[in-house]
Each structure stands twice: as C-alpha cells, then as structure tokens.
Amino acid sequence: MVSEALRTRLRECLPPEALLEGEALASRPAGFLRPDTVQAALLVRPGSTEEVAAVLRLCHEHRQPVV
C-alpha cells in the first residue's frame, strides 16, 4: 500500500503523465501476451535521471518498497 503522503510528494515532484493510478493503472496489461492486469497501487514513469533519483529518495524516506 502506498501512503497518501507519498502519493502527494510524488505528485509534487513529477509531471501528471508520470504517475498512473486508479483506472488508468487497473486497465494496463501485466505483460506481453498476459491476460491479467497490473496488480500495483501506483506506477511511476520518471522521465529523467533526476526524476528517478527523486522518486527513489521519496520511497526510501517513506519506507516504500520499489519493484
């Protein structure tokens, strides 16, 4: 589970298109030729190395595992 505090911080440091959650995420296929859908609370798609670093720093601060 992703805390609301972490979601808020991620929304503050990333552009809107970099975060997928809710229906946008639930409808994504889990992989090529797989019938199931993504089973994640949040999908983050950083667009730069700076954004990757910011996401990982925030996840570490909030003790959020990253897969």
TALIN-V874717 format. One record per run of one state. SS is the DSSP state (h for helix, s for strand, l for the rest). FROM is the first residue (numbers start at 1). TO is the last residue. If there is no record, write none. Layout:
ss = [SS:SS]
from = [FROM:FROM]
to = [TO:TO]
//
This chain:
ss = [l:h:l:h:s:l:h:l:s:l:s:l:s:l:h:l]
from = [1:4:14:16:19:21:23:27:29:30:37:38:43:45:49:62]
to = [3:13:15:18:20:22:26:28:29:36:37:42:44:48:61:67]
//
